Amino acid sequence: MRDQERQEETPQRLEQLGAGSGAADVEYEQFMKAKEVQRVMFQQENKTIVHQCADTDIIEATTGSIACIDGNQAAAHVAYALSDCAFIYPITPSSPMGEMVDEWAAQGLINCYGQKLSVTEMQSEAGAAGALHGALKAGAFSTTFTASLPGLLLMIPNMYKIAGELLPCVMHVAARALAGQALSIFGDHNDVMACR
């Protein structure tokens, strides 16, 4: 019975929203034009396009250059482009991510939102996670970087708060082995799976 009522309501609701008038098409075109302008401004400011997709006009762009980069640099590019602020505590092997983001912010590079990223170096991984939680509560698109041992494990209490409050968050993790007897620099996902 309710499904039938919903089906009868749908054309009326679509008409009220202006779906048949083409108003949504105009708004979509304006949105896409604004995104294109933002993309062009980002390319002019940063000069390097780091992208791998089926969108060949981005890859074959005449301005800028295409670069071969490692995982730390790729994560740093994405984090810088899509974040309002970042909280870092550089520790090997994730140090390059935080250092690159900090350097780009110091140079005044703008991100996709047309602003410079706010980067704050904290006293520990726990401090970085706490500051991240606070920024997320304030509504900022925030990120952090860690190397797992013991960084990710120190972030667990704040991760519970972030997840429990359903806050959107990205933590860039250079997953490193948890070693019982000695420090290890090899890659391993045990810590990531423990947090999962």
Buried (B, 14 or more C-beta within 10 A) or exposed (E): EEEEEEEEEEEEEEEEEEEEEEEEEEEEEEEEEEEEEBBEEBBEEBEEBBEEEEEEEBEEBEEBEEEEEEEBBBBBBBBBBBBBBBBBBBBEBBBBBBBBBBEBBEEEBBBBBEEBBBBBBBEBBBBBBBBBBEBBEEEBBBBBBBBBBBBBBBBEEBBEBBEEEEBEBBBBBBBBBBEEEEEEEEEBEEBEEEBE
